[in-house]
Amino acid sequence: MVTGQQRSIRARAAEAAAQVRDPEMPMLTLADLGVLRDVAVERGDGGAEVVVASITPTYTGCPAMATMRDDLVHRLNGAGFPRVEVRVVLDPPWSSDWISERGRAALREAGLSPPGPARRADGPVGISLGPTRRALACPRCGSANTRLTSEFGSTACKALYRCTDCLEPFEHVKEI
């Protein structure tokens, strides 16, 4: 049973954890990105309270996971929580559908095209060796006349596009 004091501790810890920014897309918090799954308070060895933050990587092998973990521990320690554990949760896998509306707006404001709806399959996933077809708009001028430049951008979770109307390049956060 969770007491009122534990709820208060959990709420304060969750508020602190929700402020941690994504190291690759700093316009987003881990909460806005949907990577921060949960913040709980548990009893550790000797009965001491431990704040447990659960995160899910956007990609298997995401190189930013260690930085996310370290940033969460640092932020929570700084907020007065001396014992912190970060757990990686892989099931269910992260989906770009988990990005909040605030996060999508922040991506657009930063000149990145936010992902559209993720395509999920209950069964086997077909693999196509051709370019991925996406319906997206230029985050600068709003035009749907865009062209894929490279399936890989500055990070594995982004693709490079160019608007054929305003001629500006931009990155698109991939649907997963």
MDAnalysis code that builds the backbone (N, CA, C; Angstrom):
import MDAnalysis as mda
import numpy as np

u = mda.Universe.empty(528, n_residues=176, atom_resindex=np.repeat(np.arange(176), 3), trajectory=True)
u.add_TopologyAttr("name", ["N", "CA", "C"] * 176)
u.add_TopologyAttr("resid", np.arange(1, 177))
u.add_TopologyAttr("resname", ["MET", "VAL", "THR", "GLY", "GLN", "GLN", "ARG", "SER", "ILE", "ARG", "ALA", "ARG", "ALA", "ALA", "GLU", "ALA", "ALA", "ALA", "GLN", "VAL", "ARG", "ASP", "PRO", "GLU", "MET", "PRO", "MET", "LEU", "THR", "LEU", "ALA", "ASP", "LEU", "GLY", "VAL", "LEU", "ARG", "ASP", "VAL", "ALA", "VAL", "GLU", "ARG", "GLY", "ASP", "GLY", "GLY", "ALA", "GLU", "VAL", "VAL", "VAL", "ALA", "SER", "ILE", "THR", "PRO", "THR", "TYR", "THR", "GLY", "CYS", "PRO", "ALA", "MET", "ALA", "THR", "MET", "ARG", "ASP", "ASP", "LEU", "VAL", "HIS", "ARG", "LEU", "ASN", "GLY", "ALA", "GLY", "PHE", "PRO", "ARG", "VAL", "GLU", "VAL", "ARG", "VAL", "VAL", "LEU", "ASP", "PRO", "PRO", "TRP", "SER", "SER", "ASP", "TRP", "ILE", "SER", "GLU", "ARG", "GLY", "ARG", "ALA", "ALA", "LEU", "ARG", "GLU", "ALA", "GLY", "LEU", "SER", "PRO", "PRO", "GLY", "PRO", "ALA", "ARG", "ARG", "ALA", "ASP", "GLY", "PRO", "VAL", "GLY", "ILE", "SER", "LEU", "GLY", "PRO", "THR", "ARG", "ARG", "ALA", "LEU", "ALA", "CYS", "PRO", "ARG", "CYS", "GLY", "SER", "ALA", "ASN", "THR", "ARG", "LEU", "THR", "SER", "GLU", "PHE", "GLY", "SER", "THR", "ALA", "CYS", "LYS", "ALA", "LEU", "TYR", "ARG", "CYS", "THR", "ASP", "CYS", "LEU", "GLU", "PRO", "PHE", "GLU", "HIS", "VAL", "LYS", "GLU", "ILE"])
u.atoms.positions = np.array([
    [0.842, -1.193, 0.000],
    [0.000, 0.000, 0.000],
    [0.881, 1.248, 0.000],
    [0.544, 2.209, -0.834],
    [1.304, 3.444, -0.958],
    [0.714, 4.480, -0.014],
    [1.559, 5.065, 0.826],
    [1.098, 6.083, 1.769],
    [1.095, 7.446, 1.093],
    [0.485, 8.441, 1.763],
    [0.454, 9.805, 1.246],
    [1.853, 10.384, 1.118],
    [2.723, 10.060, 2.070],
    [4.105, 10.549, 2.016],
    [4.831, 9.963, 0.809],
    [4.626, 8.661, 0.532],
    [5.260, 8.037, -0.622],
    [4.753, 8.653, -1.922],
    [3.454, 8.967, -1.973],
    [2.902, 9.610, -3.160],
    [3.554, 10.965, -3.386],
    [3.760, 11.704, -2.309],
    [4.395, 13.002, -2.404],
    [5.830, 12.854, -2.907],
    [6.546, 11.873, -2.386],
    [7.915, 11.617, -2.836],
    [7.894, 11.232, -4.308],
    [6.987, 10.344, -4.685],
    [6.888, 9.910, -6.085],
    [6.563, 11.086, -6.986],
    [5.629, 11.941, -6.578],
    [5.239, 13.085, -7.394],
    [6.419, 14.041, -7.580],
    [7.167, 14.303, -6.522],
    [8.335, 15.183, -6.628],
    [9.403, 14.566, -7.523],
    [9.615, 13.259, -7.370],
    [10.616, 12.570, -8.195],
    [10.188, 12.559, -9.658],
    [8.910, 12.298, -9.911],
    [8.401, 12.279, -11.287],
    [8.531, 13.658, -11.927],
    [8.260, 14.702, -11.166],
    [8.390, 16.072, -11.674],
    [9.845, 16.381, -12.036],
    [10.770, 15.967, -11.180],
    [12.196, 16.195, -11.462],
    [12.641, 15.393, -12.683],
    [12.254, 14.139, -12.769],
    [12.655, 13.279, -13.892],
    [12.072, 13.793, -15.207],
    [10.868, 14.338, -15.161],
    [10.203, 14.813, -16.377],
    [10.901, 16.024, -16.986],
    [11.816, 16.659, -16.261],
    [12.541, 17.828, -16.769],
    [13.806, 17.455, -17.542],
    [14.213, 16.191, -17.493],
    [15.445, 15.771, -18.163],
    [15.253, 15.828, -19.673],
    [16.209, 16.439, -20.354],
    [16.131, 16.619, -21.805],
    [16.807, 15.472, -22.542],
    [16.304, 15.198, -23.730],
    [16.916, 14.193, -24.595],
    [18.262, 14.737, -25.072],
    [19.345, 13.957, -24.963],
    [20.656, 14.479, -25.358],
    [20.815, 14.693, -26.865],
    [20.035, 14.010, -27.678],
    [20.145, 14.161, -29.129],
    [19.163, 15.180, -29.696],
    [18.034, 15.364, -29.010],
    [17.040, 16.351, -29.439],
    [16.645, 17.162, -28.204],
    [17.494, 18.130, -27.802],
    [17.287, 18.823, -26.532],
    [16.045, 19.700, -26.448],
    [15.331, 19.844, -27.549],
    [14.067, 20.577, -27.477],
    [12.975, 19.710, -26.829],
    [13.281, 18.414, -26.615],
    [12.339, 17.473, -26.008],
    [12.818, 17.009, -24.650],
    [11.885, 16.858, -23.733],
    [12.208, 16.168, -22.490],
    [12.025, 14.670, -22.740],
    [12.588, 13.858, -21.863],
    [12.385, 12.412, -21.985],
    [10.905, 12.070, -21.849],
    [10.176, 12.863, -21.063],
    [8.731, 12.651, -20.921],
    [8.017, 12.971, -22.236],
    [8.362, 14.114, -22.863],
    [7.736, 14.477, -24.142],
    [8.054, 13.464, -25.227],
    [9.252, 12.897, -25.189],
    [9.666, 11.903, -26.173],
    [8.991, 10.552, -25.931],
    [8.465, 10.351, -24.728],
    [7.821, 9.080, -24.401],
    [8.816, 8.022, -23.958],
    [10.061, 8.414, -23.739],
    [11.102, 7.487, -23.290],
    [10.986, 7.244, -21.784],
    [10.617, 8.273, -21.030],
    [10.422, 8.127, -19.578],
    [9.083, 7.439, -19.361],
    [9.132, 6.192, -18.926],
    [7.921, 5.382, -18.809],
    [7.251, 5.495, -17.450],
    [8.070, 5.549, -16.388],
    [7.491, 5.542, -15.047],
    [8.536, 6.023, -14.050],
    [8.056, 6.564, -12.962],
    [8.896, 6.890, -11.811],
    [8.172, 6.328, -10.600],
    [8.880, 5.502, -9.841],
    [8.293, 4.862, -8.661],
    [9.238, 5.016, -7.482],
    [8.704, 4.770, -6.305],
    [9.508, 4.754, -5.087],
    [9.385, 3.361, -4.492],
    [10.537, 2.720, -4.278],
    [10.574, 1.370, -3.722],
    [11.434, 1.347, -2.477],
    [11.314, 0.285, -1.732],
    [12.169, 0.081, -0.559],
    [13.384, -0.722, -0.988],
    [14.562, -0.178, -0.701],
    [15.801, -0.863, -1.033],
    [16.329, -1.627, 0.165],
    [17.594, -2.005, 0.101],
    [18.255, -2.698, 1.201],
    [18.180, -1.846, 2.465],
    [17.852, -2.471, 3.556],
    [17.768, -1.761, 4.826],
    [16.551, -0.868, 4.945],
    [15.626, -0.963, 4.006],
    [14.386, -0.191, 4.087],
    [14.474, 1.222, 3.541],
    [15.631, 1.623, 3.015],
    [15.773, 2.973, 2.472],
    [14.963, 3.118, 1.184],
    [14.444, 4.323, 0.969],
    [13.668, 4.585, -0.234],
    [14.589, 4.762, -1.436],
    [14.199, 4.153, -2.533],
    [14.938, 4.242, -3.789],
    [13.979, 4.749, -4.858],
    [14.375, 5.790, -5.565],
    [13.579, 6.267, -6.690],
    [13.988, 5.442, -7.900],
    [12.998, 4.844, -8.556],
    [13.249, 3.999, -9.726],
    [12.600, 4.660, -10.942],
    [13.445, 5.063, -11.891],
    [12.955, 5.645, -13.145],
    [13.073, 4.575, -14.223],
    [12.006, 4.365, -14.957],
    [11.996, 3.371, -16.042],
    [11.990, 4.104, -17.379],
    [12.915, 3.699, -18.266],
    [13.016, 4.312, -19.581],
    [13.058, 3.231, -20.658],
    [12.610, 3.602, -21.853],
    [12.612, 2.702, -23.003],
    [13.374, 3.370, -24.132],
    [14.360, 2.671, -24.716],
    [15.112, 3.282, -25.823],
    [14.246, 3.426, -27.067],
    [14.523, 4.457, -27.843],
    [13.810, 4.625, -29.108],
    [14.249, 3.571, -30.109],
    [15.496, 3.147, -30.025],
    [16.060, 2.118, -30.903],
    [16.882, 1.163, -30.054],
    [16.944, -0.090, -30.443],
    [17.846, -1.028, -29.797],
    [19.259, -0.536, -30.029],
    [20.030, -0.478, -28.965],
    [21.408, -0.008, -29.089],
    [21.534, 1.499, -29.193],
    [20.503, 2.236, -28.823],
    [20.546, 3.701, -28.883],
    [21.734, 4.206, -28.066],
    [22.662, 4.937, -28.692],
    [23.847, 5.390, -27.974],
    [23.565, 6.450, -26.913],
    [22.383, 7.037, -26.936],
    [22.052, 8.078, -25.968],
    [21.556, 7.515, -24.630],
    [21.320, 6.211, -24.553],
    [20.752, 5.626, -23.332],
    [21.628, 5.870, -22.096],
    [22.939, 5.729, -22.219],
    [23.818, 5.935, -21.067],
    [23.739, 7.380, -20.589],
    [23.674, 8.312, -21.523],
    [23.566, 9.726, -21.147],
    [22.215, 10.004, -20.503],
    [21.150, 9.415, -21.038],
    [19.826, 9.584, -20.438],
    [19.834, 9.078, -19.004],
    [20.416, 7.902, -18.809],
    [20.489, 7.322, -17.463],
    [21.268, 8.243, -16.527],
    [22.438, 8.677, -16.962],
    [23.264, 9.548, -16.128],
    [22.567, 10.867, -15.824],
    [21.889, 11.437, -16.820],
    [21.166, 12.698, -16.617],
    [20.006, 12.525, -15.636],
    [19.312, 11.404, -15.711],
    [18.226, 11.137, -14.754],
    [18.768, 11.016, -13.336],
    [19.835, 10.249, -13.171],
    [20.430, 10.077, -11.839],
    [20.884, 11.433, -11.298],
    [21.577, 12.202, -12.124],
    [22.071, 13.516, -11.697],
    [20.926, 14.449, -11.303],
    [19.885, 14.494, -12.131],
    [18.740, 15.387, -11.851],
    [18.018, 14.966, -10.565],
    [17.814, 13.661, -10.408],
    [17.115, 13.184, -9.214],
    [17.971, 13.354, -7.955],
    [19.269, 13.103, -8.056],
    [20.156, 13.365, -6.918],
    [20.096, 14.842, -6.533],
    [20.151, 15.716, -7.544],
    [20.096, 17.156, -7.305],
    [18.780, 17.615, -6.716],
    [17.716, 16.841, -6.939],
    [16.394, 17.172, -6.393],
    [16.206, 16.596, -4.992],
    [17.268, 15.999, -4.445],
    [17.195, 15.513, -3.068],
    [16.928, 14.027, -2.920],
    [17.106, 13.270, -3.979],
    [16.890, 11.819, -3.911],
    [18.252, 11.127, -4.031],
    [18.836, 10.724, -2.901],
    [20.198, 10.177, -2.931],
    [20.306, 8.778, -3.530],
    [19.227, 8.008, -3.473],
    [19.266, 6.647, -4.014],
    [18.362, 6.573, -5.233],
    [18.984, 6.359, -6.401],
    [18.256, 6.339, -7.667],
    [18.686, 5.120, -8.465],
    [17.720, 4.484, -9.072],
    [17.982, 3.370, -9.981],
    [17.245, 3.661, -11.286],
    [17.911, 3.419, -12.410],
    [17.267, 3.584, -13.714],
    [17.158, 2.207, -14.343],
    [15.944, 1.833, -14.704],
    [15.681, 0.536, -15.337],
    [15.315, 0.738, -16.799],
    [15.828, -0.150, -17.626],
    [15.495, -0.119, -19.049],
    [14.368, -1.118, -19.286],
    [13.274, -0.633, -19.831],
    [12.097, -1.448, -20.114],
    [11.992, -1.598, -21.629],
    [11.997, -2.843, -22.101],
    [11.976, -3.085, -23.551],
    [10.624, -3.564, -24.072],
    [9.705, -3.908, -23.180],
    [8.422, -4.440, -23.607],
    [7.297, -3.665, -22.952],
    [6.447, -3.012, -23.694],
    [6.440, -2.961, -25.149],
    [7.538, -2.038, -25.657],
    [7.944, -2.253, -26.912],
    [8.968, -1.378, -27.482],
    [8.435, 0.034, -27.670],
    [9.355, 0.990, -27.624],
    [8.997, 2.396, -27.807],
    [8.336, 2.603, -29.165],
    [7.426, 3.527, -29.207],
    [6.758, 3.903, -30.451],
    [6.793, 5.414, -30.588],
    [6.995, 5.898, -31.798],
    [6.960, 7.340, -32.027],
    [5.573, 7.913, -31.726],
    [4.565, 7.053, -31.621],
    [3.227, 7.504, -31.211],
    [3.230, 8.032, -29.778],
    [4.251, 7.677, -29.005],
    [4.336, 8.111, -27.606],
    [4.834, 9.545, -27.455],
    [5.285, 10.168, -28.537],
    [5.720, 11.561, -28.449],
    [4.486, 12.420, -28.190],
    [4.579, 13.264, -27.172],
    [3.430, 14.099, -26.795],
    [3.167, 15.177, -27.849],
    [1.976, 15.757, -27.792],
    [1.646, 16.856, -28.706],
    [2.586, 18.035, -28.458],
    [2.922, 18.277, -27.192],
    [3.880, 19.338, -26.867],
    [5.237, 19.033, -27.506],
    [5.633, 17.765, -27.472],
    [6.887, 17.347, -28.087],
    [6.862, 17.511, -29.597],
    [5.746, 17.171, -30.226],
    [5.616, 17.325, -31.683],
    [5.706, 18.801, -32.083],
    [5.079, 19.651, -31.289],
    [5.144, 21.096, -31.555],
    [6.582, 21.599, -31.380],
    [7.283, 21.112, -30.364],
    [8.677, 21.524, -30.135],
    [9.567, 21.080, -31.296],
    [9.324, 19.891, -31.844],
    [10.089, 19.439, -33.008],
    [9.875, 20.382, -34.185],
    [8.606, 20.712, -34.468],
    [8.295, 21.617, -35.585],
    [8.965, 22.977, -35.383],
    [8.866, 23.511, -34.151],
    [9.467, 24.814, -33.851],
    [10.976, 24.800, -34.035],
    [11.601, 23.643, -33.836],
    [13.052, 23.507, -33.983],
    [13.442, 23.185, -35.429],
    [12.461, 23.127, -36.342],
    [12.751, 22.877, -37.746],
    [12.839, 21.410, -38.116],
    [12.359, 20.523, -37.242],
    [12.325, 19.091, -37.547],
    [10.890, 18.681, -37.846],
    [10.754, 17.774, -38.766],
    [9.441, 17.246, -39.114],
    [9.087, 16.131, -38.125],
    [7.972, 16.265, -37.387],
    [7.600, 15.210, -36.437],
    [7.081, 13.968, -37.158],
    [7.159, 12.819, -36.500],
    [6.699, 11.587, -37.146],
    [5.188, 11.558, -37.310],
    [4.762, 10.842, -38.333],
    [3.346, 10.562, -38.507],
    [2.992, 9.343, -37.668],
    [1.811, 8.780, -37.863],
    [1.422, 7.586, -37.100],
    [2.360, 6.417, -37.405],
    [2.701, 5.681, -36.370],
    [3.568, 4.502, -36.546],
    [2.753, 3.390, -37.191],
    [3.438, 2.604, -37.982],
    [2.792, 1.438, -38.598],
    [3.180, 0.215, -37.791],
    [2.242, -0.335, -37.070],
    [2.498, -1.509, -36.246],
    [1.775, -2.703, -36.835],
    [2.413, -3.856, -36.733],
    [1.808, -5.097, -37.212],
    [1.770, -6.097, -36.074],
    [0.692, -6.862, -35.991],
    [0.589, -7.903, -34.968],
    [1.382, -9.143, -35.354],
    [1.605, -9.316, -36.628],
    [2.322, -10.497, -37.114],
    [3.668, -10.110, -37.679],
    [4.147, -10.902, -38.616],
    [5.444, -10.618, -39.236],
    [5.439, -9.254, -39.931],
    [6.577, -8.593, -39.885],
    [6.721, -7.286, -40.499],
    [7.437, -7.462, -41.830],
    [6.801, -7.020, -42.901],
    [7.419, -7.091, -44.216],
    [8.560, -6.103, -44.331],
    [9.591, -6.481, -45.035],
    [10.742, -5.618, -45.215],
    [10.804, -5.183, -46.669],
    [10.973, -3.894, -46.859],
    [11.119, -3.334, -48.195],
    [12.518, -2.763, -48.320],
    [13.180, -3.031, -49.406],
    [14.520, -2.516, -49.612],
    [14.515, -1.156, -50.306],
    [13.348, -0.696, -50.696],
    [13.241, 0.615, -51.331],
    [13.110, 1.707, -50.287],
    [13.096, 2.960, -50.723],
    [12.945, 4.067, -49.774],
    [11.586, 4.022, -49.082],
    [11.551, 4.429, -47.843],
    [10.317, 4.465, -47.071],
    [9.470, 5.645, -47.546],
    [8.215, 5.386, -47.842],
    [7.301, 6.443, -48.272],
    [6.635, 7.031, -47.036],
    [6.771, 8.320, -46.868],
    [6.178, 9.012, -45.729],
    [5.381, 10.212, -46.234],
    [4.270, 10.465, -45.607],
    [3.500, 11.671, -45.895],
    [3.918, 12.703, -44.850],
    [4.652, 13.726, -45.273],
    [5.120, 14.725, -44.325],
    [5.149, 16.084, -44.980],
    [5.305, 17.097, -44.158],
    [5.337, 18.467, -44.647],
    [6.623, 19.135, -44.189],
    [7.101, 20.061, -44.973],
    [8.281, 20.839, -44.621],
    [7.978, 21.636, -43.347],
    [8.816, 21.530, -42.324],
    [8.541, 22.270, -41.091],
    [8.768, 23.775, -41.237],
    [9.368, 24.204, -42.342],
    [9.636, 25.631, -42.544],
    [8.511, 26.331, -43.302],
    [8.075, 25.724, -44.430],
    [7.051, 26.402, -45.241],
    [5.723, 25.649, -45.281],
    [5.706, 24.397, -44.777],
    [4.470, 23.627, -44.736],
    [4.163, 22.846, -46.001],
    [5.009, 22.952, -47.003],
    [4.762, 22.267, -48.276],
    [4.884, 20.750, -48.118],
    [4.013, 20.037, -48.826],
    [4.092, 18.571, -48.860],
    [5.022, 18.102, -49.982],
    [5.566, 19.026, -50.750],
    [6.482, 18.688, -51.838],
    [7.890, 18.527, -51.273],
    [8.189, 17.319, -50.869],
    [9.477, 17.035, -50.244],
    [10.127, 15.840, -50.927],
    [11.438, 15.729, -50.756],
    [12.175, 14.624, -51.342],
    [13.162, 14.071, -50.327],
    [13.202, 12.748, -50.220],
    [14.150, 12.078, -49.337],
    [15.557, 12.277, -49.884],
    [16.457, 12.744, -49.018],
    [17.867, 12.906, -49.375],
    [18.667, 11.716, -48.870],
    [18.402, 11.328, -47.611],
    [19.091, 10.186, -47.010],
    [18.207, 9.603, -45.921],
    [18.149, 8.288, -45.856],
    [17.351, 7.620, -44.828],
    [17.961, 7.810, -43.436],
    [19.205, 8.285, -43.396],
    [19.882, 8.464, -42.105],
    [20.338, 9.901, -41.951],
    [19.930, 10.506, -40.834],
    [20.302, 11.881, -40.526],
    [21.400, 11.910, -39.484],
    [21.371, 12.935, -38.643],
    [22.402, 13.094, -37.625],
    [22.329, 12.006, -36.562],
    [21.184, 11.360, -36.435],
    [21.013, 10.214, -35.546],
    [20.227, 9.150, -36.298],
    [20.253, 7.921, -35.786],
    [19.558, 6.814, -36.458],
    [18.052, 7.015, -36.512],
    [17.510, 7.841, -35.632],
    [16.061, 8.015, -35.587],
    [15.558, 9.141, -36.490],
    [16.444, 9.714, -37.311],
    [16.033, 10.795, -38.210],
    [16.446, 10.493, -39.648],
    [15.681, 11.007, -40.594],
    [15.991, 10.928, -42.016],
    [16.142, 12.352, -42.549],
    [16.923, 12.518, -43.607],
    [17.129, 13.840, -44.203],
    [16.223, 14.029, -45.417],
    [15.578, 15.179, -45.465],
    [14.704, 15.545, -46.575],
    [15.068, 16.933, -47.072],
    [14.565, 17.258, -48.261],
    [14.676, 18.605, -48.808],
    [13.301, 18.981, -49.337],
    [12.906, 20.185, -49.032],
    [11.645, 20.713, -49.560],
    [11.899, 21.160, -50.997],
    [11.066, 20.724, -51.927],
    [11.266, 21.109, -53.322],
    [10.632, 22.464, -53.645],
    [9.903, 23.050, -52.684],
    [9.347, 24.387, -52.888],
    [10.282, 25.468, -52.333],
    [10.619, 25.386, -51.045],
    [11.495, 26.411, -50.457],
    [12.973, 26.022, -50.539],
    [13.250, 24.788, -50.973],
    [14.599, 24.256, -51.193],
    [15.419, 24.065, -49.916],
    [14.787, 24.197, -48.762],
    [15.496, 24.028, -47.493],
    [15.589, 22.559, -47.111],
    [16.752, 22.134, -46.611],
    [16.860, 20.775, -46.076],
    [16.266, 20.734, -44.670],
    [15.801, 19.565, -44.265],
    [15.297, 19.390, -42.892],
    [15.384, 17.923, -42.518],
    [15.362, 17.686, -41.206],
    [15.359, 16.317, -40.707],
    [13.930, 15.928, -40.323],
    [13.629, 14.663, -40.508],
    [12.328, 14.104, -40.139],
    [12.556, 13.022, -39.100],
    [11.832, 13.078, -37.991],
    [11.908, 12.036, -36.976],
    [11.102, 10.851, -37.495],
    [11.763, 9.703, -37.594],
    [11.146, 8.528, -38.211],
    [10.025, 7.944, -37.357],
    [9.048, 7.373, -38.051],
    [7.956, 6.659, -37.397],
    [8.474, 5.265, -37.028],
    [8.184, 4.888, -35.817],
    [8.596, 3.548, -35.360],
    [7.395, 2.907, -34.687],
])
